[in-house]
Amino acid sequence: MDKHLVKDILDALDKLYPNPTTALRYRTPFQLLIATILSAQTTDKQVNKVTEVLFKDYGTVQKMHDMSLQQLQQYIKGCGLYKTKAKNIKKTCEMIIEKFNGRVPDDLEQLQKLPGVGRKTANVVLSNAFGKDAIAVDTHVFRVANRIGLANSKSVLETEKQLMKNIPKDKWSKAHHWLIYHGRNICKARNPLCNQCPIKDMCSYYKNESISTQE
């Protein structure tokens, strides 16, 4: 995509979603890490309900490490796949204490060594908890980026690479949130609200749909 077109798209999204941030509630890098692990196949709203109670009682890595697996399962039962997530969280707490001196690492490779932490989760933590430039590609980012034309790939990793190439580095983190918000509000999975979209004239999907309806 042309650099000027990319800039116009990003400027439009910036106006539409100023001061973007994650919907997950947290006070420390550790809490964001746990919340992001819990967010897989669950809404951020549901995660916040669960973590509001969990973090009040067990909001530090040591406290969460010391609670039993069964206790943790009861706290996070409102999230999908809670048994698997509970096991991963317990192992992650153990590794943070034993290998990282009780602190969440601020490095992509080190974060991905933690159980239950993939590239997307690691990038969310890097961007939001540590203020580093990163693009976390979730389902919204993947869908919207490829629809608009900011990326053209069928794989999550390749989409991330293309976004990192096409978007200026100092806008990576904001662009991640812009694309999420746009996916939730307008560029929905099943019935995208193209007529309400301020960037439709710059969007590859909209242009192709317009051509197909004219044929």
FILUM-780574 format. One record per residue: x, y, z of N, C-alpha, C in turn. Coordinates in steps of 0.001 Angstrom, whole numbers, plus 500000, padded with zeros to 6 digits. Layout:
BEGIN
(r (X, Y, Z), (X, Y, Z), (X, Y, Z))
...
END
This chain:
BEGIN
(r (500839, 498804, 500000), (500000, 500000, 500000), (500874, 501246, 500000))
(r (500451, 502251, 499247), (501170, 503517, 499151), (501313, 504170, 500536))
(r (502492, 504702, 500832), (502766, 505283, 502142), (501828, 506449, 502456))
(r (501492, 507222, 501437), (500583, 508353, 501663), (499185, 507863, 502021))
(r (498766, 506762, 501390), (497458, 506183, 501693), (497446, 505607, 503104))
(r (498525, 504951, 503482), (498644, 504423, 504847), (498522, 505550, 505857))
(r (499230, 506651, 505596), (499176, 507808, 506501), (497757, 508350, 506613))
(r (497058, 508456, 505484), (495683, 508972, 505496), (494769, 508057, 506305))
(r (494955, 506747, 506158), (494141, 505778, 506907), (494414, 505902, 508404))
(r (495681, 505958, 508769), (496046, 506060, 510183), (495571, 507373, 510790))
(r (495663, 508455, 510027), (495194, 509756, 510522), (493679, 509721, 510774))
(r (492961, 509065, 509868), (491505, 508961, 510018), (491137, 508127, 511239))
(r (491849, 507024, 511451), (491589, 506166, 512617), (491956, 506879, 513911))
(r (493001, 507691, 513854), (493426, 508459, 515022), (492333, 509440, 515434))
(r (491723, 510081, 514461), (490633, 511020, 514767), (489411, 510288, 515311))
(r (489185, 509090, 514790), (488020, 508298, 515197), (488183, 507708, 516588))
(r (489430, 507307, 516919), (489696, 506653, 518210), (490906, 507307, 518883))
(r (490753, 508529, 519400), (491877, 509208, 520053), (492227, 508559, 521397))
(r (493492, 508636, 521756), (493983, 508110, 523036), (493546, 506671, 523294))
(r (493849, 505761, 522377), (493409, 504366, 522543), (494216, 503635, 523607))
(r (493584, 502697, 524269), (494280, 501866, 525254), (493537, 500540, 525385))
(r (494154, 499595, 526050), (493515, 498296, 526231), (492316, 498404, 527167))
(r (491306, 497584, 526896), (490107, 497569, 527745), (490343, 496751, 529018))
(r (491406, 495960, 529043), (491710, 495138, 530216), (492163, 496031, 531374))
(r (491669, 495726, 532567), (492036, 496518, 533745), (493177, 495849, 534489))
(r (494179, 496650, 534822), (495358, 496108, 535511), (496115, 497250, 536195))
(r (496957, 496889, 537151), (497778, 497888, 537839), (499272, 497614, 537656))
(r (499623, 496398, 537315), (501036, 496039, 537174), (501223, 495205, 535905))
(r (502467, 495099, 535412), (502735, 494236, 534261), (502273, 492796, 534495))
(r (502449, 492308, 535718), (502022, 490944, 536034), (500510, 490802, 535869))
(r (499752, 491769, 536375), (498300, 491694, 536261), (497847, 491758, 534808))
(r (498515, 492574, 533994), (498153, 492620, 532579), (498471, 491294, 531900))
(r (499593, 490704, 532254), (499971, 489399, 531698), (498891, 488360, 531997))
(r (498448, 488290, 533235), (497421, 487318, 533631), (496104, 487620, 532926))
(r (495729, 488882, 532876), (494473, 489268, 532226), (494493, 488901, 530739))
(r (495643, 489077, 530105), (495747, 488773, 528677), (495699, 487268, 528431))
(r (496323, 486500, 529306), (496224, 485036, 529210), (494762, 484604, 529336))
(r (494048, 485219, 530267), (492646, 484878, 530493), (491739, 485306, 529336))
(r (492178, 486282, 528554), (491308, 486869, 527527), (491121, 485994, 526286))
(r (491897, 484930, 526169), (491751, 484047, 525009), (490345, 483448, 524966))
(r (489664, 483620, 523848), (488301, 483099, 523625), (487299, 483587, 524669))
(r (487559, 484777, 525206), (486673, 485395, 526192), (486705, 486903, 525969))
(r (485634, 487598, 526277), (485614, 489049, 526089), (486406, 489755, 527193))
(r (486921, 490924, 526864), (487641, 491721, 527862), (486724, 492078, 529027))
(r (485456, 492308, 528720), (484480, 492642, 529768), (484362, 491511, 530781))
(r (484325, 490279, 530294), (484227, 489126, 531177), (485508, 488944, 531995))
(r (486645, 489164, 531345), (487933, 489059, 532047), (487993, 490071, 533177))
(r (487548, 491295, 532924), (487579, 492332, 533963), (486714, 491973, 535166))
(r (485598, 491301, 534917), (484750, 490839, 536024), (485506, 489843, 536900))
(r (486208, 488931, 536236), (486954, 487889, 536944), (488150, 488469, 537687))
(r (488927, 489315, 536994), (490157, 489833, 537608), (489899, 490862, 538696))
(r (488739, 491500, 538665), (488410, 492450, 539736), (488450, 491768, 541098))
(r (487963, 490548, 541144), (487968, 489773, 542386), (489321, 489084, 542586))
(r (489835, 488478, 541519), (491095, 487746, 541607), (492245, 488639, 542061))
(r (492385, 489809, 541427), (493511, 490693, 541748), (493373, 491336, 543125))
(r (492140, 491473, 543586), (491937, 492029, 544930), (492500, 491084, 545989))
(r (492334, 489791, 545765), (492777, 488797, 546744), (494180, 488243, 546442))
(r (494504, 488122, 545149), (495780, 487501, 544756), (496408, 488278, 543597))
(r (496707, 489533, 543829), (497162, 490415, 542756), (498646, 490456, 542487))
(r (499434, 489652, 543214), (500879, 489628, 542987), (501309, 488239, 542541))
(r (502472, 488163, 541937), (502956, 486874, 541442), (503153, 485878, 542580))
(r (503630, 486348, 543746), (503864, 485446, 544867), (502548, 484904, 545431))
(r (501559, 485768, 545574), (500265, 485334, 546101), (499575, 484357, 545156))
(r (499665, 484632, 543860), (499030, 483743, 542898), (499784, 482414, 542809))
(r (501085, 482480, 542996), (501900, 481268, 543009), (501526, 480380, 544192))
(r (501244, 481011, 545331), (501006, 480264, 546567), (499597, 479679, 546661))
(r (498654, 480197, 545890), (497297, 479646, 545954), (497262, 478289, 545251))
(r (496313, 477452, 545618), (496231, 476133, 545010), (495627, 476229, 543614))
(r (495878, 475204, 542814), (495329, 475151, 541467), (493803, 475182, 541510))
(r (493236, 474468, 542476), (491779, 474409, 542613), (491196, 475784, 542971))
(r (491912, 476515, 543839), (491470, 477870, 544192), (491444, 478768, 542965))
(r (492539, 478710, 542210), (492646, 479549, 541019), (491545, 479212, 540013))
(r (491281, 477922, 539849), (490221, 477503, 538925), (488879, 478096, 539317))
(r (488597, 478142, 540596), (487323, 478693, 541062), (487222, 480193, 540758))
(r (488339, 480895, 540914), (488346, 482333, 540659), (488140, 482655, 539179))
(r (488719, 481833, 538296), (488691, 482177, 536864), (487677, 481343, 536083))
(r (486770, 480699, 536801), (485798, 479806, 536160), (484936, 480535, 535134))
(r (484784, 481849, 535297), (483968, 482624, 534373), (484606, 482814, 533010))
(r (485872, 482440, 532877), (486568, 482550, 531595), (486600, 481181, 530914))
(r (486560, 481177, 529604), (486622, 479919, 528872), (487951, 479210, 529073))
(r (487926, 477892, 528910), (489150, 477065, 529027), (489872, 477314, 530354))
(r (489103, 477481, 531423), (489693, 477926, 532691), (490660, 476908, 533306))
(r (490453, 475612, 533056), (491353, 474618, 533632), (492735, 474690, 532991))
(r (492763, 474813, 531680), (494043, 474951, 530976), (494719, 476262, 531347))
(r (493944, 477321, 531403), (494503, 478630, 531753), (495062, 478627, 533169))
(r (494370, 477967, 534085), (494833, 477897, 535478), (496189, 477190, 535567))
(r (496336, 476089, 534837), (497612, 475361, 534828), (498733, 476227, 534274))
(r (498453, 476926, 533173), (499465, 477781, 532564), (499849, 478942, 533478))
(r (498844, 479522, 534140), (499113, 480645, 535036), (499977, 480204, 536220))
(r (499671, 479037, 536767), (500472, 478532, 537889), (501927, 478302, 537467))
(r (502111, 477697, 536286), (503466, 477446, 535777), (504176, 478754, 535444))
(r (503422, 479714, 534925), (503996, 481020, 534603), (504474, 481726, 535861))
(r (503670, 481684, 536922), (504065, 482294, 538199), (505349, 481660, 538722))
(r (505414, 480343, 538622), (506592, 479613, 539081), (507840, 480036, 538299))
(r (507691, 480157, 536976), (508835, 480525, 536144), (509273, 481970, 536384))
(r (508294, 482866, 536569), (508637, 484265, 536838), (509446, 484394, 538124))
(r (509049, 483636, 539139), (509758, 483676, 540428), (511133, 483025, 540332))
(r (511199, 481865, 539700), (512445, 481100, 539676), (513459, 481590, 538648))
(r (512980, 482061, 537485), (513909, 482417, 536415), (514027, 483911, 536140))
(r (513038, 484677, 536605), (513061, 486112, 536315), (512986, 486964, 537581))
(r (513394, 486390, 538699), (513478, 487119, 539969), (512167, 487813, 540359))
(r (511053, 487165, 540028), (509759, 487683, 540440), (509220, 488818, 539599))
(r (509895, 489142, 538493), (509473, 490255, 537639), (509117, 489763, 536239))
(r (508070, 490308, 535668), (507677, 489951, 534304), (508739, 490474, 533340))
(r (509303, 489630, 532500), (510325, 490099, 531552), (509750, 491074, 530534))
(r (510574, 492027, 530086), (510111, 493005, 529102), (510752, 492749, 527739))
(r (510911, 491468, 527426), (511540, 491041, 526180), (510622, 490028, 525485))
(r (510449, 490166, 524178), (509514, 489326, 523432), (509854, 487847, 523553))
(r (511090, 487491, 523352), (511493, 486078, 523404), (511327, 485501, 524794))
(r (511708, 486253, 525812), (511593, 485772, 527193), (510126, 485612, 527595))
(r (509303, 486540, 527189), (507875, 486441, 527508), (507257, 485195, 526894))
(r (507661, 484874, 525675), (507089, 483716, 524982), (507533, 482381, 525581))
(r (508499, 482420, 526474), (508919, 481200, 527172), (507951, 480846, 528298))
(r (507129, 481811, 528694), (506177, 481574, 529776), (505009, 480731, 529266))
(r (504569, 479740, 530031), (503448, 478880, 529615), (502174, 479681, 529350))
(r (501540, 479406, 528212), (500304, 480093, 527877), (500492, 481453, 527242))
(r (501759, 481828, 527007), (502042, 483146, 526432), (502561, 482995, 525002))
(r (501730, 483393, 524054), (502131, 483390, 522657), (502599, 484768, 522237))
(r (502836, 484920, 520972), (503371, 486185, 520447), (502390, 487347, 520670))
(r (501098, 487083, 520472), (500098, 488136, 520644), (500077, 488636, 522088))
(r (500003, 487705, 523030), (499983, 488073, 524450), (501246, 488838, 524833))
(r (502389, 488358, 524356), (503662, 489014, 524656), (503672, 490455, 524138))
(r (503170, 490657, 522930), (503146, 491999, 522349), (502185, 492927, 523086))
(r (501067, 492382, 523570), (500132, 493184, 524367), (500821, 493693, 525627))
(r (501553, 492820, 526289), (502253, 493195, 527522), (503364, 494201, 527239))
(r (504135, 493946, 526196), (505227, 494863, 525841), (504696, 496258, 525551))
(r (503617, 496314, 524779), (503062, 497597, 524364), (502420, 498355, 525518))
(r (501550, 497675, 526258), (500746, 498363, 527274), (501429, 498489, 528630))
(r (502143, 497457, 529051), (502760, 497487, 530384), (504130, 498148, 530377))
(r (504861, 498017, 529249), (506232, 498520, 529207), (506437, 499665, 528217))
(r (505356, 500044, 527510), (505460, 501196, 526614), (506350, 500980, 525411))
(r (506524, 499732, 524998), (507368, 499435, 523839), (506515, 499385, 522570))
(r (507154, 499696, 521450), (506451, 499654, 520172), (506208, 498202, 519775))
(r (504934, 497843, 519622), (504596, 496458, 519271), (503202, 496407, 518662))
(r (502986, 495422, 517792), (501671, 495200, 517204), (501219, 493782, 517554))
(r (500188, 493696, 518357), (499630, 492388, 518720), (498484, 492084, 517759))
(r (498602, 491002, 517024), (497592, 490670, 516022), (496582, 489680, 516595))
(r (495429, 490204, 517008), (494332, 489342, 517439), (493356, 489184, 516276))
(r (492192, 488614, 516522), (491245, 488368, 515430), (490772, 489668, 514775))
(r (490575, 490721, 515579), (490133, 492007, 515025), (491226, 492627, 514155))
(r (492436, 492674, 514679), (493548, 493278, 513943), (493789, 492523, 512639))
(r (493766, 491199, 512716), (493980, 490371, 511530), (492921, 490654, 510465))
(r (491670, 490642, 510881), (490566, 490844, 509931), (490590, 492240, 509327))
(r (490658, 493254, 510169), (490555, 494635, 509706), (491755, 495031, 508856))
(r (492945, 494655, 509284), (494157, 495014, 508536), (494132, 494439, 507131))
(r (493695, 493184, 507013), (493651, 492540, 505701), (492484, 493032, 504855))
(r (491409, 493430, 505485), (490290, 494000, 504738), (490668, 495360, 504152))
(r (491208, 496210, 504995), (491552, 497560, 504554), (492611, 497520, 503458))
(r (493589, 496626, 503650), (494702, 496555, 502716), (496023, 496949, 503343))
(r (496014, 497157, 504661), (497269, 497438, 505362), (498159, 496197, 505382))
(r (497531, 495046, 505188), (498251, 493776, 505068), (497520, 492936, 504029))
(r (498215, 491937, 503538), (497603, 491025, 502568), (498162, 489629, 502821))
(r (497613, 488962, 503819), (498146, 487662, 504218), (497069, 486815, 504869))
(r (497239, 485512, 504805), (496318, 484585, 505459), (496889, 484053, 506768))
(r (498073, 484532, 507150), (498674, 484083, 508409), (498842, 485260, 509366))
(r (498707, 484963, 510658), (498820, 485992, 511689), (500226, 486578, 511736))
(r (501234, 485720, 511694), (502613, 486189, 511784), (502991, 487064, 510593))
(r (502603, 486646, 509405), (502920, 487431, 508211), (502172, 488759, 508231))
(r (500943, 488746, 508743), (500184, 489992, 508886), (500922, 490953, 509812))
(r (501425, 490426, 510924), (502188, 491260, 511864), (503412, 491852, 511182))
(r (504135, 491034, 510445), (505344, 491506, 509756), (505018, 492599, 508752))
(r (503933, 492408, 507998), (503547, 493402, 507001), (503102, 494711, 507648))
(r (502383, 494614, 508761), (501966, 495813, 509476), (503178, 496562, 510027))
(r (504143, 495822, 510536), (505363, 496445, 511058), (506138, 497150, 509938))
(r (506039, 496607, 508749), (506724, 497210, 507602), (505962, 498427, 507077))
(r (504643, 498341, 507033), (503833, 499393, 506427), (503522, 500561, 507350))
(r (503510, 500307, 508661), (503149, 501342, 509633), (504404, 501859, 510329))
(r (504570, 503170, 510457), (505726, 503712, 511174), (505812, 503129, 512590))
(r (507017, 502836, 513026), (507216, 502151, 514309), (506594, 502886, 515486))
(r (506664, 504210, 515465), (506120, 504958, 516611), (504590, 504934, 516662))
(r (503971, 504338, 515641), (502509, 504223, 515635), (502035, 502772, 515781))
(r (502957, 501834, 515951), (502581, 500420, 516042), (501551, 500171, 517139))
(r (501851, 500623, 518332), (500987, 500330, 519477), (499620, 500980, 519331))
(r (499592, 502236, 518885), (498309, 502912, 518687), (497512, 502232, 517568))
(r (498201, 501872, 516483), (497522, 501229, 515350), (496874, 499919, 515779))
(r (497546, 499191, 516665), (496985, 497950, 517213), (495615, 498216, 517830))
(r (495528, 499268, 518656), (494263, 499601, 519311), (493250, 500162, 518322))
(r (493703, 500986, 517383), (492786, 501549, 516381), (492077, 500435, 515623))
(r (492852, 499433, 515206), (492284, 498335, 514422), (491320, 497487, 515261))
(r (491638, 497308, 516535), (490733, 496577, 517436), (489408, 497332, 517585))
(r (489507, 498627, 517899), (488293, 499429, 518070), (487468, 499440, 516795))
(r (488143, 499574, 515663), (487427, 499635, 514386), (486735, 498297, 514095))
(r (487401, 497211, 514461), (486812, 495885, 514271), (485600, 495653, 515148))
(r (485634, 496191, 516345), (484511, 496017, 517266), (483328, 496924, 516911))
(r (483624, 498131, 516465), (482573, 499131, 516264), (482001, 499180, 514852))
(r (482843, 499018, 513844), (482400, 499216, 512461), (482737, 498037, 511553))
(r (484000, 497651, 511519), (484440, 496608, 510583), (484227, 495221, 511195))
(r (482968, 494913, 511459), (482609, 493687, 512160), (482811, 492458, 511279))
(r (482912, 491313, 511922), (483248, 490087, 511196), (482199, 489732, 510152))
(r (480944, 489756, 510537), (479904, 489279, 509623), (479275, 490393, 508816))
(r (478858, 491421, 509382), (478204, 492487, 508622), (478903, 493819, 508881))
(r (480022, 494048, 508190), (480747, 495310, 508396), (479877, 496501, 508008))
(r (479923, 497539, 508827), (479082, 498721, 508613), (479811, 499695, 507685))
(r (479988, 499277, 506452), (480787, 500043, 505496), (480247, 501454, 505275))
(r (478938, 501599, 505252), (478350, 502918, 504998), (478625, 503916, 506113))
(r (478977, 503404, 507300), (479299, 504284, 508428), (480807, 504505, 508573))
(r (481578, 503863, 507711), (483031, 503856, 507868), (483686, 505082, 507230))
(r (484459, 505849, 508007), (485094, 507053, 507473), (486278, 506768, 506544))
(r (486726, 505510, 506502), (487863, 505197, 505621), (487447, 504280, 504476))
(r (486138, 504183, 504222), (485674, 503244, 503203), (486270, 503532, 501823))
(r (486460, 504808, 501506), (486990, 505149, 500188), (488465, 504791, 500031))
(r (489105, 504466, 501146), (490511, 504063, 501108), (490668, 502557, 501323))
(r (489546, 501865, 501497), (489549, 500453, 501904), (489466, 499509, 500707))
(r (490362, 498550, 500641), (490388, 497572, 499547), (489111, 496747, 499517))
(r (488629, 496335, 500672), (487421, 495517, 500760), (486220, 496263, 500197))
(r (486058, 497519, 500606), (484918, 498315, 500156), (484975, 498553, 498653))
(r (486165, 498830, 498155), (486332, 499059, 496713), (485969, 497806, 495925))
(r (486415, 496659, 496401), (486113, 495399, 495714), (484621, 495064, 495776))
(r (484012, 495328, 496947), (482573, 495078, 497083), (481776, 495987, 496164))
(r (482204, 497234, 496039), (481508, 498201, 495185), (481585, 497758, 493716))
(r (482755, 497266, 493323), (482951, 496804, 491942), (482063, 495596, 491657))
(r (482031, 494649, 492614), (481269, 493408, 492427), (479767, 493669, 492347))
(r (479276, 494669, 493080), (477837, 494967, 493032), (477448, 495682, 491742))
(r (478429, 496308, 491114), (478164, 497013, 489863), (478169, 496068, 488660))
(r (478831, 494930, 488838), (478958, 493993, 487722), (477669, 493187, 487500))
END
